[in-house]
């Protein structure tokens, strides 16, 4: 039995990191525990702090617990922080997985597949790692690592050895996420809504849990690393077990992290019934082309209080450039139908995708002014690994700089020098100024919760 510690890379840019439960770690922990390993999940934010003046991560080494296997999950903006943790953690084997590792090592750019981008780690894992990590820990328990494990990658001197990723796991066969192992329990807050069913809600007293009912997204947006992936659904027995477990841990509201919970209307109604039966209010994500008014009224009656929409832009030209598959008119209709059903509608917006101009940003503002969603989050586009812009920059008339990763690690949307791309149509300074102007307008005219919420 290997002693395993799992953690995510610190993300101090989040307004409240405690609300962002890592479902990936919970699934890994559940699978490892079923395989007989001693597994623990730790909150990386308890082990680190952020020095804003010096703009650097501080690792509290006295809080790092020795273990056989350290498993860190990282996305591109926090891979550097994860690396800093790994360098000083007293673990026999240090492993990193997550989207960053998968999309870099499976991606087209060999210049980023070098040891310097994975410092502190003995091994990397690509793909969804439930099976890979169990096999690795089984191997570690013998005292000798099997280097032929599917999905396992490592460097020999400066040469990358990469085993093919295993097939995606069938999610309807996986053990449940180990919610009981989440360090620090679940936290309160994270809701926009103040009433439900005509009754006031103290949103600060609602404990929030996170849930996947399915993995994958069949749509083809060019800005997204998870585009065109197979939809894989958990069974209702699995989902009910997870909701029941969360309820037993004091959770009374849910964040459903499926890319598009409304993608199958009948299933969505059944899910809403299940959440309602356990006294949950909940929020999810949808697309504007999946907005049946009857469905939204039904969801509202069954505890859905907020729906997020990847609107992305108010310009038809920019939506086409992103391969979003929607129009400004469809976006408006979807938001209105949601609001008419009594569900708060939140718009997620991207500024700075290749092709952006002053005129297209003005179109976005006009769309917001006409539609008035209940809330809006405005994000600077960055070409994250796995996205089409990352994989095929020439197609979008942009260049990936050699310091692309460091800019993503240091990203500060108040500092134009940390923007990754130089657009042919706008300078970084111009984009920064437009973003500041539009953000100020959104804050004063609509509403704005934290950009990273």
N, C-alpha and C positions, 0 to 999 in steps of 0.2 A: 504493500500500500504506500503510494507516494504522497508526501505532504505537498499540496498544491495551493498556491495563493494566486488569485486572479484580481486584476485591477484594470481600470481604463486610464488612458492618458489624461492628465489634468487639463481642464478647459475653463480657465478663469475668465474668459470673455463672456461666458454665460451669466445672465443676471442672477440666477439662483441654481447653481449646479446640483443642489440637493433634489430638485424636481426631475432631473434627467437620469432616470434609472436605466442602467445598461441592460437591456433585455438580452443582448448577445452573451454577456457574462453569465446571466442567470440560466440561460439554456446550457451553456458549457458546464456550469457548476452542477446542474441537474444530471447531465450525462455522466460527468466524472463521478458523482456520488453513487449513481446506480452501478458504475463499474467497480466500486469498492475503494475509491481513493478518498483521502482526507482532504477536503477542499474548503477553502475559505475565500470570501470576497471582501476586499478592503476598499474603502473610499480613498482614492488617491488625493482628494482635496484635504483630507485630514493629515496626510503625510507630507504635504507641501504647502507653500504659501507663495504669494506673488509680490515682488518688490516693484511697485509701479514706478517709483522714481528711477530705479536702475534698469527697469524693464527686463527683469530676469526672474527665473524660477528659483526658489529656495527649497531644497529637499531636507527634511528633518530626519537625518539618518538614524537618530536614536529611536525612531518609531518604526523602523523597518524590521520585520520579523523574518528570521531565517526560514528557508524552506528548501525542498528538493527541486520543485519546478515553479518558476515565476512565469505566469502568463499575462502579458499585457496586450490589450486591444487598443488600436490607435487609428485615428483618421489623420489626414494630411496636416491639418492645423496643429495637432498636438503630438505628432510623432517625435518631434525634437524633445518635448517635455518627457515623453515616455522613455526616450533614450537616456536622458539624464537620470531618471529613476533607475533604470536597469543597470547603469554603470556602477552604482554604489549599493545595489540591493544584495544582501547576503544569501544568494540562491545558488544551488549547484548548477542548474540549467536555467537559462533566461531565454524566453520565447516571446516573439511578437507576432500578432496576427491582426486581422481587421481589414477594412476597406483599403487603407493606404498600401499595405503590403501586397494584397491581391492585385490591385490595379497597376501597381508599379511593376511587379515581377511578371505578371501576365500581359503587360502592355508592350507597346512597340518601341519604346525609347531605351536602348541599351545603355546610354550614358548615365541613366539614373539607377541602373541595377548594379551598384557598386557598394563595397563595404562601408564607405564613408557615410552613406545614407542610412545605415542600420547599425550604428555604433552602439555598443553595450549589449548586443544580443548574440547569443550563440546560435540560435535557429530562428527561422521565419516560417510561417504557415500561410498557404494561400487557400482561398475558397471558404466555404462554411465549414468550420473546424471541429464540429462535435466529434466525428469519428477520428480525425487526425490527432486531436489532443489526447483522446483516450488511448490510442495506440502508442503515442509518444510517452505518456505517463506509465503505461504498462511496461514499456521498454526501459524507461528510467528506473523503474522499480527493480529491474534485474541488474542494474549497474552498468549496462552497455546499451547505448542508443542504436536502434535499428535505423540505418540511414536510407532504407528503401520505403519508408512509410509514405503513403500517398499524401501529397500536399506539403511535405516537409522540404524546406530549402535551407541552404547554409553555404558558407564560403570556405573553400579550401585555398589558403593563401588569399589571392585576390580573384580566384575563379569561382563563379556562382554555380553551385549544384542545385538543380531544381527538379523535384519530382512532380509529375502531373497532379493537379488537384483531383480529389475524389469526386464522384458525381454528387450533385446536390442531395442532401439527405431528404428522405420522405418525411415531411414534418408530422404526418399523422402517425408515425411510429416512434417519435422522440419522447424521452421522459419529459415531465413538466419542468418549467423553469423553477429554480430553487429560490422562490421568493423569500423564504424564511432565512436565507443566508445573506440577504442584502444588509450591509452594515449600516447601522443607524436608523433602521426601520424606514417608514415612509413619511413624507412630509406634507404639510398643509399648504394650501394656496394653489396657484396655477390656473385659476378659472377666471374668465371674464364675467360670467353671468352673476346676477344678484338675486334673481327670482326664478322659480320653476313652478309651473302649474298654478300660478297666481299666489304662490307663497314665497315669502322672503327667504333667501338662503344666505347664511353667513359663510361666504366662500373661504374666509380665512380659517374656518374650522373644518373644512372638507379635506380629508386626507386623500392624496392623489396616488393612484397606482398606474402602472403602465402594462399594456397588453398588446401582443400580436395575435391576430386570428388567421393571418395568411402572410406569406412572403412572396415578393416578386411584383413586377409591374410590366404589363405588356406594351405600354406606350413608348414612343420613340423620341422623347425630348433630347435635343442635342446638348443641353447643359447638364444632364443628369448621368451619373455613373451607373445607376441601376436600371437604365432604360432597356426595354426589350428582354426582360427576364420572365421566366415561366411563373405563373401564378400557382402557388402551392398552399393548400388550405388545411388547417387543422380541423379535426372532427369536433362536433358540438360537445361530445363527452369530454374531450380535452379542454375545450374552452370553458365549459361549466366548472370543471375541476379547478382551473386557474382562477376564475372569478370567485368561486367559493373560498379558495385559499386566501385570496386578497381580502375578502370580506372578514375572514377569521382573524386577519392581521390588523383590522381596524380601518381598512380602506373603504371610502364611501363615494369616491368619484374616480373615473377612469380616463386615461389618455389612450386611445386606440391608435397604434402606430402603423397600421396597414397603409400602404401608399394610397389606396382608394377603397374605402370600406363600402361604398355604394356600388361597386362594380357589378355585383349580382344582387338584384333588388330583393328577391325572395330570401336569400341568405341574410341580407342586411336586416330585413324585418325580423327574422328569427333571432339574430344576434341582439337586436334592440329588446326583444321580449326577454331574453336571457338576462341582460344587464338590469332591466327593470325589475325582474323577479328577485334580484339580490339587492334592491334598493339603491342602485348606482345611478348617478347622473354622469354624463360622459361627453367627450368631444372626439371628433374624428376628422378625417381628410377626404375630400371628394374632388371630382372634376366637374366643370360646368356643363359638360355634355352628358352628365349622368344625374340630371336634376328633375325628376318627376315630382310635381308639387304634392301629389298624394303621398308619395314616399316621405317627403320632408315633414309633412303634417303628422304622419304616423311616427316618425322618429322623434319629433318634438313631444308627442304624447307619451313616449317611452323613455324619457330621460335625456335625450340629446339636447344639449344646451348651446353647443358651439360647433361650427363646421369650418375647417380651413380649406381654402381653394388656392391652388397654384395658378393664379391669374397670370403672373409673370410680367405682363405688360399691357398698356392701353393702346399700343400701335399695332395695326394689322400687319404692317410690314415686319415689325420685330417679332411678332408671334410666328409668322411664317419662317423667318430666319432661324428661330429656335426649334422649328418643327413641332410646335406645341399642338397643332391640330384643333385649335379653337380660334375664335374671332372676338374682337371687343364686344360685339353685340351678344354673342353667346355668353361671354363672361358676365355681362350686365344682367342678362336674364337669369343665369344661375344664382347670382348674388341676391337678386330680388325675390326669386322663388323661395330661397332659404329664409330670408328675412320675413317674408309674408307668412311663412309657417311658424314663426315665433322662435327661430333658431338664429343665434348671432352668427354673422358671416364675416370671416376674417380673410383678407386678401394677402397673399405672399407675392412680392414683386421683386424683379431683378433689374438692376440698372448697370449698363456697361457691357452687355453682350456684344460680340462683334457686329458692327453695323449701326451701333447706337450713334445718334446725332442730337444736337440741341432740339431739333424739331420733333424727334420721336419722344424725347423726355417731356416736351410740352404736351404731346398727345397723351402720355401717361397721366399727367396732372389733370388734363381735361376729362379723361375717363374717370378718374377718382372723384373729381368735382361733380360729375353728373350722377355717378352711381352711389357714392357714399356708403361703402361697406362699414360695418361696425368697428373694424380695426384693420390696420394695415402694417405689414412688416416689409421694410425696404432693405434689400441686400445688394452689395456690390458683387457683380459676377467675378468669380475666380475660376480658372480652368482646372478644376480638380481632376486628379488622375481617374481614368475610367470614362470620363465624359468624351463626347465626340470631338469637342474643341481640343481636349488634351491629346487625343489619339491622332487627329488629323488636322493639325493647326494650319497647314497650307490651304486646306479647303475653306478656311474662314479668314484667310489673308492676315494671319497673326503669326508671331514667332514665340516659342517658349524660351525664355531666357535661361542661362545656365544656373542662375540663382533663384529659379522659380520656387523651389521648396522653401528656401529661407524666407522668401517674401510671404509665403503662405503661413509659415511658422510665426513670423513677426507681424502678421496682418493686423492693421489698424485702419478701420475705415474713416478715421479722422486724419490719416496721414497718407497722401497720395503716392509717396515714394514706395509704399508697401503693396500697391496694386501690381499684379503680375503682368498684365498685358498692356502693351502700347497699341492703341487702336489707330487704324489709318484715318478714322473720321473725327477723333477727339483726342486731345492731349490728356494726360492723367490729371493735370491741374484743372482743366476744364470739366472733366468728369467729376472730380472732387467738389468743385464749386456748385455744379448742378445738383449733385447728391445732397449737399448741405442745404441748398435752397429748397429742394423738394421735401427733404425731411422736416425742415422747419414748417413748411406749409402743411404737411400731413399732421404734425403735432398740434398745430393751432386750429386746423379745420376739421379733421376727422377725429382720430384718436390714435394713439400709438403705444402699444406695450413695448417691452424691450425688443430690440431688433432680433435678438437671438432666442426669443422665447419659443 
